[in-house]
Amino acid sequence: MFRTTASERRKACAGFTLIEVLVALAVVSVSLAAIGSLIAVTTRGVRSIGLHLMLVETARAIMTGLPDRDQLVPGNISGEAAGHRWRVDVLPFNANFIDPQATNWIPETVVVRVQSPSGPILQVNTVKLRRRPTE
């Protein structure tokens, strides 16, 4: 009869079974899929923030380049800057709580719209005061 020693039994049991290897691969693949999904969401978020930042900076540059308040008259101005189309509308500011004759200032609504080359639009609304012309 053959007798097996303890070291021979350990050698026979050493290693992984095929099922253990498959389970380990499944765990690794699920982990990698989750990490890949997280990276994709983060990349989309960063791209979206970058696009929004470019729109905001373009709108700021356009607002900085507007004429002085005394030269800003109702109407619209449009153009293109860095691939972004923009339009500025200057409109009378209408509100029932303002008496237009009671002050030396005329409030005007300034609407700045900036559209990126990929399509999203940013709109900034503000009010500027223009000195009433002396008569």
FENJOFEN-V78471 format. One line per field, one symbol per residue. phi: phi as a letter, one per 20 degrees, with the letter a starting at -180 (. if undefined). psi: psi as a letter, one per 40 degrees, with the letter a starting at -180 (. if undefined). burial: 1 if it has 16 or more other ideal C-beta (glycine too) atoms within 10 Angstrom, else 0. Layout:
# FENJOFEN-V78471
phi->???
psi->???
burial->???
This chain:
# FENJOFEN-V78471
phi->.edeefffffffefodefffffffffffffffffffffffffffffffffffffffffffffffeffggfdedgqccbrcblneecbdddcfedbfedefeeceddfceddddcdffepfcdcddbcdddffffd
psi->ihhhidddddddeiaiidddddddddddddddddddddddddddddddddddddddddddddddeiiiddehiiaiiiahhfehiihhhhiihhieehhdeeieihhhhhhhhhhidedihhhhhihihhhhii.
burial->000000000000000000000000000000000000000000000000001001100110010000000001000000000001010101000000000000000101110111110000010100010100000
